[in-house]
Amino acid sequence: MGIVINYCENYEEMSWQAAEIVAGEIKSKENFVLGLPTGSTPLGMYENLIEMNKSGKTDFSKITTFNLDEYYPIKRDNSQSYYKFMFDNFFGKININPENINIPDGEATDAKIECGTYDQKINHAGGIDLMVIGIGPNGHIGFNEPGNFLLPNTHVAVLTEETKEANKRFFDSVNEVPDRALTMGMGSIIAKSKKILMLVSGKSKANAFRQFLEGKITSGNPATFLYLHNNIIVLSDIEI
Ligand code: PGA
């Protein structure tokens, strides 16, 4: 209990350990509820889990998933939607029941209602058994960006110009980057998840991770709010 930090030799080892943890947890309980992130960090974990599924070691047919965030507004079939990312890199390659997949709806007509509904769906599922998250170079989790304050529940986040600039490489131009996103809040993540697995990968995360390790909770580094939870595993491929 508390926070356990495991340093891994490299990205491959981190990805393998992450997949082993997820697979082990899924086996431990019927109708497991798994929270999932997008980004480059979890790709190796997803590849390992796909292999475990193919070899019959891990069964996803009974799990329910909740994704951390999604751009807004965005069409599901947009090449940059997190919906598409998840189907291309994971859901489309495992034996999950599509009805059990939950991703904040970038096509919702009312973003605020969608956020409220999303939190209710998590509650209805009995909370999240294991939430996997990455960390941004500035300590962000999902679209909970550093600032004077954080919003606790799933909410509509307005992308900063900095984030739009950082993400424009994936779009045709900066104008194509959606100006908002739907994201679970740090409160929804902490209160609704029984266990959290944070993956820290790459030197660009060193500053944010160093600050995280100081253990002081600050809205200037949203990841530090994880200290309010008492069951966190951190896997890092960078040693601080
Ligand atoms: P990355 O992003 O996995 O692509 O590094 C993590 C994040 O920004 O949350």
Residues whose N, C-alpha, C, O or C-beta is under 5 A from the ligand:
A	BS01	PGA	T38 G39 S40 T41 P42 G134 I135 G136 H140 G142
